[in-house]
């Protein structure tokens, strides 16, 4: 039997050692918590090898593991123990890691195209058979101090009779509208008018030559040009939507009138009723026209025709699952995270960009 003085000394030494050990454990756990707070979502994802290493040492700690565990919750740790006892292999956890090359491509697309928002960049990546969510793209842009455009969502709304009418006849319906552009000439500035047509079913567009004076004869000619375009594209113009603009003459409407359809005028002061044409014109202006000065009708025609070609061939369309109209796009694979060699086709001096995969 040990002397009382020795027993008391051993007790004091044990308590002092236990206090230092507990302080050491709290110190380590605090550091782990600080590191976790700096991670996205405050979550640490371990691969199977790391999990096995953690559980091997945890088995030595036994029931006191709860006091020292900080990288995962005790509930998760106990589930791992049950899976290990049952012999079940751990599965893959979390999303695929964003590679450095894909991150650099996202930043490149944002820097080279100032008007592209998050959804537009996601669509361009999908066209390249690459997968990245909107939240991932937004996080990358915020990290590099690039402010993304708002992620706009169309209001759900109710299915009005007008919407039903459009939904039923989209494949035989074309919307048209005018837009204006100031042209600077040696004789001063003048307002040029351009008439555009949008096929609702395919989203294909046709842009007429510009003019300073849209006369009745000019309108007749554009009606004929639109009919030729529709025939070449295999489009049946049963219904033609336009507003009450006085430039739409009787002769123009008569050209499209038929027994089973014809021109359909939208309500007065209701641009949303012609939302397809309005949306197309808004994209044309925001991504192209508003960024340029035009000094002749010929230049304006070249710019509009180039953007129409870009729209019809290369631009991803959100309503069509972010697929362009004129190209076959490979389906993104879940394990395909490396962009590889990505080429850039510039239009209008780089104002418009089309990205594609270079051949290996």
C-alpha positions as MATLAB code, in Angstrom:
seq = 'XXXXXXXXXXXXXXXXXXXXXXXXXXXXXXXXXXXXXXXXXXXXXXXXXXXXXXXXXXXXXXXXXXXXXXXXXXXXXXXXXXXXXXXXXXXXXXXXXXXXXXXXXXXXXXXXXXXXXXXXXXXXXXXXXXXXXXXXXXXXXXXXXXXXXXXXXXXXXXXXXXXXXXXXXXXXXXXXXXXXXXXXXXXXXXXXXXXXXXXXXXXXXXXXXXXXXXXXXXXXXXXXXXXXXXXXXXXXXXXXXXXXXXXXXXXXXXXXXXXXXXXXXXXXXXXXXXXXXXXXXXXXXXXXXXXXXXXXXXXXXXXXXXXXXXXXXXXXXXXXXXXXXXXXXXXXXXXXXXXXXXXXXXXXXXXXXXXXXXXX';
ca = [
       0.000    0.000    0.000;
       1.317    3.408   -1.018;
       1.937    6.047    1.578;
      -0.779    8.709    1.836;
       1.574   11.495    0.798;
       2.529    9.586   -2.395;
      -1.095    8.848   -3.236;
      -2.017   12.505   -2.813;
       0.878   13.544   -5.041;
      -0.143   11.095   -7.758;
      -3.714   12.389   -7.638;
      -2.495   15.967   -7.969;
      -0.236   15.014  -10.891;
      -3.113   13.167  -12.625;
      -5.477   16.118  -12.224;
      -2.841   18.532  -13.517;
      -2.118   16.267  -16.503;
      -5.844   15.824  -17.218;
      -6.395   19.584  -17.108;
      -3.535   20.183  -19.538;
      -4.801   17.374  -21.797;
      -8.330   18.817  -21.828;
      -6.957   22.280  -22.622;
      -4.847   20.763  -25.409;
      -7.951   19.056  -26.872;
     -10.011   22.275  -26.673;
      -7.179   24.160  -28.344;
      -7.069   21.683  -31.256;
     -10.867   21.623  -31.638;
     -10.982   25.425  -31.739;
      -8.454   25.471  -34.584;
     -10.498   22.872  -36.504;
     -13.662   24.964  -36.059;
     -11.870   28.078  -37.304;
     -10.700   26.238  -40.401;
     -14.192   24.843  -41.072;
     -15.720   28.334  -40.912;
     -13.496   29.356  -43.809;
     -14.732   26.518  -46.032;
     -17.761   26.887  -48.379;
     -20.796   25.632  -46.487;
     -18.684   24.886  -43.369;
     -18.404   21.310  -44.618;
     -15.383   19.016  -44.937;
     -15.749   16.139  -47.409;
     -13.468   13.152  -46.781;
     -12.576   10.569  -49.388;
     -12.733    6.833  -48.450;
      -9.007    6.672  -47.598;
      -9.227    9.668  -45.253;
     -12.343    8.210  -43.645;
     -10.616    4.890  -42.916;
      -7.593    6.667  -41.398;
      -9.848    8.743  -39.142;
     -11.850    5.747  -37.970;
      -8.737    3.643  -37.314;
      -7.398    6.197  -34.851;
     -10.916    6.830  -33.530;
     -11.185    3.160  -32.566;
      -8.199    3.640  -30.222;
      -9.933    6.616  -28.580;
     -13.098    4.498  -28.261;
     -16.001    6.089  -26.359;
     -14.124    9.364  -25.786;
     -14.090   10.120  -29.501;
     -17.026   12.509  -29.065;
     -14.844   14.817  -26.985;
     -12.191   15.116  -29.674;
     -14.214   14.881  -32.895;
     -14.402   18.175  -34.799;
     -14.129   17.557  -38.526;
     -17.524   15.787  -38.810;
     -20.533   15.443  -36.536;
     -20.761   12.552  -34.108;
     -23.941   11.424  -35.901;
     -22.015   11.075  -39.168;
     -19.169    9.261  -37.402;
     -21.549    6.723  -35.839;
     -23.120    6.101  -39.254;
     -19.668    5.416  -40.682;
     -19.098    2.889  -37.900;
     -22.353    1.081  -38.737;
     -21.460    1.001  -42.439;
     -18.017   -0.393  -41.620;
     -19.464   -3.153  -39.423;
     -21.948   -4.098  -42.159;
     -19.142   -4.265  -44.750;
     -20.716   -1.646  -47.000;
     -18.323    0.378  -49.146;
     -18.592    4.180  -48.814;
     -19.984    5.907  -51.891;
     -18.929    9.125  -53.547;
     -19.927   12.254  -51.640;
     -20.592   15.752  -52.934;
     -20.340   17.334  -56.367;
     -17.317   16.871  -58.620;
     -14.572   19.296  -57.704;
     -14.357   22.361  -59.954;
     -11.113   22.033  -61.867;
      -8.688   24.905  -62.287;
      -9.078   24.892  -66.075;
     -12.885   25.033  -65.894;
     -12.707   27.854  -63.367;
     -10.356   29.774  -65.666;
     -12.732   29.241  -68.596;
     -15.661   30.653  -66.591;
     -13.622   33.743  -65.732;
     -12.514   34.054  -69.361;
     -16.085   33.959  -70.664;
     -17.142   36.621  -68.157;
     -14.223   38.945  -68.964;
     -14.530   38.611  -72.739;
     -18.301   39.154  -72.686;
     -19.231   41.972  -70.331;
     -22.959   41.595  -70.969;
     -23.196   37.881  -70.150;
     -24.927   36.913  -66.935;
     -24.727   33.677  -64.981;
     -27.358   31.816  -67.023;
     -25.758   32.908  -70.291;
     -22.362   31.539  -69.186;
     -23.962   28.262  -68.061;
     -25.540   27.955  -71.511;
     -22.202   28.512  -73.259;
     -20.568   25.848  -71.058;
     -23.346   23.395  -71.875;
     -22.743   24.058  -75.563;
     -19.143   22.942  -74.921;
     -20.385   19.757  -73.154;
     -19.252   21.092  -69.772;
     -21.353   21.025  -66.631;
     -21.409   23.776  -64.007;
     -24.385   24.930  -61.987;
     -25.513   28.532  -61.802;
     -24.478   28.716  -58.140;
     -20.996   27.477  -59.050;
     -20.588   30.046  -61.833;
     -21.906   32.816  -59.591;
     -19.485   31.828  -56.797;
     -16.515   31.883  -59.187;
     -17.443   35.339  -60.478;
     -17.943   36.738  -56.987;
     -14.583   35.301  -55.866;
     -12.754   37.247  -58.586;
     -14.799   40.426  -57.980;
     -16.780   40.152  -61.235;
     -20.338   41.247  -60.557;
     -22.698   38.922  -62.477;
     -25.897   40.178  -64.071;
     -29.069   39.437  -62.108;
     -30.355   35.894  -62.487;
     -33.723   36.875  -63.874;
     -36.610   34.467  -63.777;
     -39.739   34.840  -65.845;
     -42.845   35.233  -63.657;
     -45.000   32.142  -63.575;
     -48.277   33.976  -64.144;
     -51.536   32.359  -65.170;
     -52.306   30.640  -68.449;
     -54.302   33.420  -70.110;
     -56.233   32.871  -73.365;
     -53.522   34.803  -75.233;
     -50.806   32.528  -73.874;
     -52.863   29.477  -74.775;
     -53.352   30.822  -78.292;
     -49.600   31.319  -78.716;
     -48.746   27.927  -77.200;
     -51.082   26.126  -79.598;
     -49.913   27.934  -82.762;
     -46.208   28.545  -82.075;
     -45.027   26.504  -85.070;
     -47.164   28.532  -87.503;
     -46.749   31.932  -85.867;
     -44.272   34.725  -86.595;
     -43.906   37.923  -84.569;
     -42.591   41.131  -86.139;
     -41.722   44.578  -84.873;
     -39.710   47.691  -85.701;
     -36.681   49.034  -83.905;
     -34.726   52.240  -84.447;
     -31.066   53.174  -84.507;
     -29.483   56.598  -84.840;
     -27.147   56.773  -87.853;
     -24.527   59.532  -88.047;
     -24.062   60.727  -91.615;
     -22.114   63.648  -93.155;
     -25.447   65.492  -93.300;
     -26.200   64.942  -89.626;
     -27.844   62.235  -87.571;
     -30.899   60.383  -88.844;
     -33.156   57.707  -87.415;
     -33.024   54.410  -89.289;
     -35.819   51.841  -89.090;
     -35.356   48.062  -89.198;
     -38.114   45.470  -89.357;
     -37.471   42.076  -87.786;
     -39.367   38.769  -87.845;
     -39.177   35.994  -85.203;
     -40.559   32.485  -85.720;
     -41.951   31.479  -82.318;
     -41.551   27.739  -82.791;
     -37.879   27.641  -83.799;
     -36.736   31.072  -82.479;
     -35.161   31.789  -85.885;
     -35.059   35.446  -86.879;
     -35.022   37.472  -90.077;
     -33.885   41.101  -90.254;
     -34.768   43.398  -93.151;
     -32.453   46.017  -94.672;
     -32.669   49.352  -92.844;
     -34.249   52.517  -94.203;
     -34.728   56.149  -93.223;
     -38.210   56.202  -94.780;
     -40.355   53.045  -94.464;
     -42.772   53.777  -97.328;
     -45.657   51.632  -98.467;
     -43.562   50.197 -101.309;
     -40.724   49.428  -98.908;
     -43.172   47.581  -96.638;
     -44.489   45.568  -99.597;
     -40.934   44.517 -100.478;
     -40.144   43.476  -96.891;
     -43.306   41.376  -96.808;
     -42.095   39.566  -99.920;
     -38.601   39.161  -98.452;
     -40.046   37.688  -95.252;
     -42.120   35.201  -97.254;
     -39.023   34.088  -99.185;
     -37.124   33.623  -95.905;
     -39.992   31.619  -94.407;
     -40.171   29.368  -97.475;
     -36.420   28.703  -97.360;
     -36.608   27.847  -93.647;
     -39.716   25.690  -94.038;
     -41.830   28.061  -91.914;
     -45.568   28.397  -92.422;
     -46.690   31.953  -91.513;
     -50.318   31.316  -90.671;
     -50.426   34.064  -88.049;
     -48.341   37.251  -88.043;
     -48.237   39.185  -84.765;
     -47.540   42.925  -84.730;
     -48.676   46.040  -82.900;
     -50.703   49.057  -84.073;
     -47.726   50.961  -85.496;
     -48.907   53.011  -88.490;
     -45.906   51.800  -90.496;
     -47.677   48.437  -90.858;
     -49.692   49.361  -93.957;
     -52.802   47.699  -95.341;
     -50.774   46.342  -98.267;
     -48.337   44.732  -95.824;
     -51.150   43.030  -93.898;
     -52.867   41.974  -97.101;
     -49.760   40.070  -98.171;
     -50.059   37.775  -95.122;
     -53.848   37.489  -95.043;
     -55.249   33.979  -95.688;
     -58.445   32.030  -95.073;
     -57.128   30.142  -92.028;
     -55.114   32.968  -90.490;
     -53.469   36.305  -91.174;
     -52.190   39.319  -89.210;
     -53.021   39.411  -85.479;
     -52.758   42.823  -83.841;
     -51.721   42.984  -80.199;
     -53.646   45.151  -77.701;
     -52.671   48.820  -77.553;
     -49.887   49.652  -75.072;
     -49.270   45.964  -74.324;
     -45.709   45.128  -75.493;
     -45.760   41.914  -73.452;
     -48.273   40.512  -75.950;
     -45.462   40.614  -78.515;
     -42.831   39.481  -76.014;
     -40.874   37.265  -78.453;
     -40.078   40.104  -80.821;
     -39.520   42.524  -77.928;
     -37.116   40.088  -76.252;
     -35.140   39.502  -79.451;
     -34.791   43.256  -80.054;
     -33.753   43.805  -76.426;
     -30.969   41.198  -76.778;
     -29.848   42.726  -80.073;
     -29.580   46.174  -78.516;
     -28.005   45.121  -75.207;
     -25.393   42.780  -76.698;
     -24.639   44.677  -79.889;
     -26.350   47.843  -81.150;
     -26.134   49.912  -77.961;
     -22.364   49.370  -77.937;
     -21.752   50.694  -81.446;
     -22.000   53.921  -83.446;
     -23.326   53.524  -86.982;
     -22.301   55.903  -89.756;
     -24.283   54.474  -92.666;
     -27.218   52.217  -93.442;
     -24.786   49.739  -94.953;
     -22.898   49.461  -91.665;
     -26.139   49.100  -89.708;
     -27.300   46.330  -92.051;
     -23.981   44.487  -91.634;
     -24.187   44.674  -87.836;
     -27.816   43.498  -87.721;
     -27.268   40.668  -90.206;
     -24.183   39.504  -88.313;
     -26.064   39.400  -85.025;
     -28.979   37.588  -86.687;
     -26.541   34.974  -88.012;
     -25.005   34.668  -84.527;
     -28.489   34.257  -83.030;
     -29.563   31.645  -85.591;
     -26.344   29.602  -85.489;
     -24.342   29.953  -82.282;
     -26.177   31.630  -79.417;
     -27.566   29.226  -76.761;
     -31.300   29.667  -76.137;
     -32.562   29.125  -72.603;
     -36.062   28.213  -73.793;
     -34.520   25.380  -75.836;
     -32.433   23.943  -73.009;
     -29.456   26.250  -73.686;
     -28.929   24.787  -77.140;
     -28.027   26.851  -80.202;
     -30.284   26.651  -83.251;
     -27.710   25.791  -85.879;
     -25.322   23.311  -84.269;
     -25.395   19.860  -82.705;
     -24.253   20.134  -79.105;
     -22.787   17.119  -77.278;
     -24.536   16.160  -74.051;
     -22.467   17.075  -70.967;
     -21.145   14.044  -69.112;
     -21.112   13.942  -65.337;
     -17.408   13.021  -65.261;
     -16.381   15.498  -67.980;
     -14.984   18.422  -66.017;
     -11.915   19.348  -68.075;
     -12.677   21.854  -70.861;
      -9.596   20.960  -72.907;
      -8.663   23.256  -75.783;
     -11.473   25.789  -76.302;
     -11.372   28.014  -79.379;
     -12.950   31.427  -79.797;
     -14.642   32.666  -82.969;
     -14.997   36.453  -82.879;
     -17.754   38.387  -84.593;
     -17.844   42.167  -84.915;
     -14.313   42.464  -83.566;
     -14.975   40.342  -80.471;
     -18.228   42.038  -79.494;
     -19.882   38.670  -80.083;
     -18.088   35.424  -79.266;
     -18.728   31.796  -80.156;
     -16.731   29.162  -78.258;
     -16.039   25.667  -79.548;
     -13.882   22.646  -78.779;
     -10.728   22.379  -80.841;
      -9.947   19.008  -82.371;
      -7.447   17.012  -80.332;
];
